[in-house]
Amino acid sequence: MAAISFKSVGEKLDEYQNRQADVSPTPIGLATPLRLSTTQNDIFEMHYNLQDQVEDNLRNLVLTNHGERLGLYDFGANLQPILFSLNGASFEMECMRRIKTAARKYLPFIELETFEVAYDNRDSKPSLATLIIMIAYGIPSIGVTGKKMQVMIAAGG
């Protein structure tokens, strides 16, 4: 009589589906800005999808200025200091350089694809404007391309 390996024996489909239904998704990270969870599972809202967490991390990186992150002084794109010092193409090139440098250091798995800047000065105060940065990126390690993100920065005062 020949020996049969246990590796060739699987489980029934209904057993597999029942086992999968009992498994709750594992949170990957906190959703920002922090807000209380609407479910009983977590205290704060969480990300369960890797793409959502990466987008949240990239958004935080772009919006953070040097010195704002405790323990990591150089974390962030540090865009606030250049909002009023540069204009036109030199401003856009410096923004791109700062974002690329920060992403290369803190999110090296992201591949930045395109960058656009727009301005919205429809505010009731003519001295205020909103800088809108649109970034297209990919995450090659998990096969994601063509993701787009928009970040708004208030400028003026």
N, C-alpha and C positions, 0 to 999 in steps of 0.2 A: 504494500500500500504506500502511495506517494504522500509525502508531507505537503500540506497546503499552508501557505504563508498567511498570517493574519493581515498583512498589508494589502492583500487583494480583496478584503472584505470591507465594504463601506457601510454607510448608514442609510436608512430609508429616507426618501425625500421629505416626508412629513416630519420625521424626527429632526432632520436638519433645519427645516423651516421653524419648527417649534423652538429649537435651541437658539436660532438667530433672533426670534421675536423676543426672547427673554433678555437679550444683551442690549443694554442701553448704550447709546453712543458716548464715546469718551470725549470730554471737552479738550480742545487744543490750547486755548488761551482766552484771556479776558477780552471782551468787546469794549472798545473805547469810543466815546467817553464812557466812564463807568456809570452803570445804572443798575438798579436792583432788578433781579430776575422776576419774571412773571410766572415762573414754574416753581415747583417745590424742590426740584433737583439741585439747584445751585443758589448761592446767595446773590451773585452778580450775573448779568448776561454774559454768555460764553460763546466762543466760536467752536463749531463742530466740524467745519469744513476748512481744509488747508488753504485753499485759494482765498477765502474770506479773511483768514488770519494774516496771510501774507499782504493782502491789500491794506488791512488795518495797520500793520507794521510799517509799510511803505508810507502811508499817509502820515503816521506819527513821525517818521524820520524826516519827511519834507517839512512838516510844520514846526519841528523842534529847533530851537536856536542853541548855540553853544552856551553851556552853563546852566541849562534848564533841567538836565537829567542828572540826578544825584549819583555821584560815583563815576560818571562818564562825561567829563566836561566837554569833549569834542563830539558828542553824539548829536546828530541832526545836520540838516542842510545849511542852517545859519543864514536864512534869507532876509530876516528883518533888518540887519545892518545895511544891506545894499538897496533897500526899497526906494530910498530917496537920493542915493549917491550916483546912480547910473541911470541911463535911459536908452531906449531903442535897442539896437542889436547888441550893444555891449552889455546891457542889463540881461538880456535873454541868454547870451553866451555864459555870463557869470553864474546865472541861476542853474543852467545846465551843468556847468563844471562842478558847482557845489553839490548838486543832487547826485551827480555821477560819482563824485569822490566819496560822499557819505554812503551811498548804496554799495559801492565796491568794498568798503570797509565793514559795514554792519549787515548788509543783506547781499552777500556775494553770489547767491544762487539766483538773483533776479537779473534778467537781461533787459535793460532799458532800450526801447525801440524808437519812440518819437516823443517830441516835446512841443507844446504850443502854449502861448501866453495870450490871454485876452484881458481886457479891462472893462469893468462895469462901473460907470460913474453916474448911475441913475438915482443915487441917494439924494435926499432932499437938501443935503449940504454940499455945495459945489467943491469944497476942499477935500471931501472924502471920495475914495475910489476903492473898488475891490479888485484885487489881482486874482485872476482865475488861471490856474496852471493845469493843463491837461497832459497826462503822461500815459503813453502806451507801453506796455511791458509784457514780458513773458517769463515763465518759470520752466526752463528747459528740463530740469531734473524730474518733473512730474508731467511733462508733455503739454504744458499750457502756453499758448501764444495768443497775441492779440487782445490781452486784457487792457481795459482803459480805466483810468481813474481821474477824477477832477478834484482839485484842492483849491479852496478859496482863502485868500489872505487879505484882511482889511488893511488898507494903507491910507494914511492921511490923519489929520488931526487939527 
